Amino acid sequence: MMVAKEVLIIALLLALVGCGMENNNPMTITETAVGQAGMYSVGISRIWQDDDGVLRATLSVWDEEGFEQDFRVAEGEDVVLPEGRIVVEQISVGNKKGSVTIRWME
């Protein structure tokens, strides 16, 4: 009986760890990588500076139910989705790859 209880505790811990950003903590995603925001996968495909000197990024957002859309964003902007929103906190240009720090809000 003790093994079943331990397995249940481990399963609950894994569920909490694997839930993505449901706890609203910021997450930094490197360009060409994918992170998890709530039920959505978020990929960073491009970081550039626009004609006004604003640093921008393209966020590709999708879920398992068929939702898929690209968003061009700048720091401080929100991406509003059916199940919540992604706040773009920081966009950084790196030596080889840049990164975007986001926060999931339900």
PEURLIN-V962818 format. One record per residue. N is the residue number from 1. RES is the residue in one small letter. PHI is phi in radians with two decimals (none if undefined). OMEGA is omega in radians with two decimals (* if undefined). D_CENTER is the distance of its C-alpha to the mean C-alpha in Angstrom with 1 decimal. Layout:
# PEURLIN-V962818
n=N res=RES phi=PHI omega=OMEGA d_center=D_CENTER
n=N res=RES phi=PHI omega=OMEGA d_center=D_CENTER
This chain:
# PEURLIN-V962818
n=1 res=m phi=none omega=-3.14 d_center=38.9
n=2 res=m phi=-1.14 omega=3.14 d_center=37.2
n=3 res=v phi=-1.12 omega=3.14 d_center=35.2
n=4 res=a phi=-1.08 omega=3.12 d_center=33.8
n=5 res=k phi=-1.16 omega=3.12 d_center=32.7
n=6 res=e phi=-1.13 omega=3.11 d_center=31.0
n=7 res=v phi=-1.11 omega=3.12 d_center=29.2
n=8 res=l phi=-1.11 omega=3.12 d_center=28.0
n=9 res=i phi=-1.10 omega=3.12 d_center=26.8
n=10 res=i phi=-1.11 omega=3.13 d_center=24.9
n=11 res=a phi=-1.09 omega=3.12 d_center=23.4
n=12 res=l phi=-1.15 omega=3.10 d_center=22.2
n=13 res=l phi=-1.11 omega=3.11 d_center=20.8
n=14 res=l phi=-1.12 omega=3.11 d_center=18.9
n=15 res=a phi=-1.11 omega=3.12 d_center=17.5
n=16 res=l phi=-1.16 omega=3.14 d_center=16.3
n=17 res=v phi=-1.20 omega=-3.07 d_center=14.7
n=18 res=g phi=-1.48 omega=-3.05 d_center=13.1
n=19 res=c phi=-1.48 omega=3.10 d_center=11.7
n=20 res=g phi=1.32 omega=-3.04 d_center=8.1
n=21 res=m phi=-1.85 omega=-3.09 d_center=7.3
n=22 res=e phi=-1.14 omega=-3.13 d_center=10.4
n=23 res=n phi=-1.59 omega=3.06 d_center=12.2
n=24 res=n phi=1.18 omega=3.07 d_center=10.5
n=25 res=n phi=-1.33 omega=3.10 d_center=10.3
n=26 res=p phi=-1.18 omega=3.12 d_center=8.6
n=27 res=m phi=-2.34 omega=3.09 d_center=6.5
n=28 res=t phi=-1.78 omega=-3.14 d_center=7.7
n=29 res=i phi=-2.00 omega=3.13 d_center=6.9
n=30 res=t phi=-1.35 omega=3.10 d_center=10.4
n=31 res=e phi=-0.92 omega=-3.08 d_center=11.7
n=32 res=t phi=1.34 omega=3.09 d_center=12.4
n=33 res=a phi=-1.76 omega=-3.13 d_center=10.0
n=34 res=v phi=-2.22 omega=3.04 d_center=7.4
n=35 res=g phi=-2.14 omega=-3.11 d_center=4.7
n=36 res=q phi=-2.10 omega=3.08 d_center=4.7
n=37 res=a phi=-2.20 omega=-3.04 d_center=4.2
n=38 res=g phi=1.07 omega=3.13 d_center=8.0
n=39 res=m phi=-1.57 omega=-3.05 d_center=9.8
n=40 res=y phi=-1.82 omega=2.93 d_center=7.5
n=41 res=s phi=-1.58 omega=-3.09 d_center=6.5
n=42 res=v phi=-2.25 omega=3.09 d_center=4.7
n=43 res=g phi=-1.98 omega=3.09 d_center=7.3
n=44 res=i phi=-1.88 omega=-3.03 d_center=8.9
n=45 res=s phi=-1.88 omega=-3.08 d_center=12.5
n=46 res=r phi=-2.88 omega=3.03 d_center=14.6
n=47 res=i phi=-2.22 omega=-3.11 d_center=15.2
n=48 res=w phi=-2.66 omega=3.07 d_center=18.6
n=49 res=q phi=-1.86 omega=-3.11 d_center=21.0
n=50 res=d phi=-1.40 omega=-3.08 d_center=22.5
n=51 res=d phi=-1.10 omega=3.12 d_center=26.2
n=52 res=d phi=-1.60 omega=3.13 d_center=26.0
n=53 res=g phi=1.47 omega=-3.13 d_center=24.4
n=54 res=v phi=-1.50 omega=3.08 d_center=20.9
n=55 res=l phi=-1.32 omega=-3.09 d_center=18.1
n=56 res=r phi=-2.25 omega=3.09 d_center=15.7
n=57 res=a phi=-2.49 omega=3.01 d_center=12.8
n=58 res=t phi=-1.80 omega=3.06 d_center=12.1
n=59 res=l phi=-1.79 omega=3.01 d_center=8.8
n=60 res=s phi=-1.74 omega=-3.05 d_center=9.6
n=61 res=v phi=-2.13 omega=3.12 d_center=8.4
n=62 res=w phi=-2.64 omega=3.06 d_center=10.5
n=63 res=d phi=-2.35 omega=-3.09 d_center=11.8
n=64 res=e phi=-1.32 omega=-3.08 d_center=14.9
n=65 res=e phi=-1.66 omega=3.05 d_center=17.1
n=66 res=g phi=1.87 omega=3.09 d_center=17.2
n=67 res=f phi=-1.22 omega=3.10 d_center=14.9
n=68 res=e phi=-2.72 omega=-3.14 d_center=13.8
n=69 res=q phi=-2.76 omega=3.05 d_center=13.6
n=70 res=d phi=-1.77 omega=3.14 d_center=12.9
n=71 res=f phi=-2.27 omega=3.00 d_center=12.5
n=72 res=r phi=-1.68 omega=-2.98 d_center=14.2
n=73 res=v phi=-2.28 omega=3.00 d_center=13.1
n=74 res=a phi=-2.19 omega=3.11 d_center=14.6
n=75 res=e phi=-1.00 omega=3.11 d_center=14.1
n=76 res=g phi=1.53 omega=-3.14 d_center=14.6
n=77 res=e phi=-1.50 omega=3.09 d_center=13.8
n=78 res=d phi=-1.93 omega=2.98 d_center=12.1
n=79 res=v phi=-1.86 omega=-3.09 d_center=10.7
n=80 res=v phi=-1.56 omega=-3.10 d_center=12.8
n=81 res=l phi=-2.13 omega=-3.13 d_center=12.3
n=82 res=p phi=-1.00 omega=-3.06 d_center=15.0
n=83 res=e phi=-1.84 omega=-3.12 d_center=13.4
n=84 res=g phi=2.73 omega=3.12 d_center=11.9
n=85 res=r phi=-2.56 omega=3.08 d_center=10.1
n=86 res=i phi=-1.91 omega=3.09 d_center=7.3
n=87 res=v phi=-1.69 omega=3.10 d_center=9.2
n=88 res=v phi=-1.53 omega=-3.07 d_center=9.3
n=89 res=e phi=-1.57 omega=-3.09 d_center=11.2
n=90 res=q phi=-2.70 omega=3.02 d_center=12.3
n=91 res=i phi=-2.12 omega=-3.10 d_center=12.8
n=92 res=s phi=-2.20 omega=3.05 d_center=15.0
n=93 res=v phi=-1.73 omega=3.12 d_center=17.4
n=94 res=g phi=-1.75 omega=3.10 d_center=18.4
n=95 res=n phi=-1.16 omega=3.13 d_center=21.6
n=96 res=k phi=-1.96 omega=3.13 d_center=20.4
n=97 res=k phi=-2.33 omega=3.07 d_center=16.6
n=98 res=g phi=-1.55 omega=3.13 d_center=14.6
n=99 res=s phi=-2.64 omega=3.10 d_center=11.2
n=100 res=v phi=-2.28 omega=3.07 d_center=8.8
n=101 res=t phi=-1.78 omega=-3.11 d_center=8.0
n=102 res=i phi=-2.16 omega=3.05 d_center=5.9
n=103 res=r phi=-2.38 omega=3.12 d_center=7.0
n=104 res=w phi=-1.55 omega=3.12 d_center=7.0
n=105 res=m phi=-2.24 omega=3.10 d_center=10.7
n=106 res=e phi=-1.61 omega=* d_center=12.9
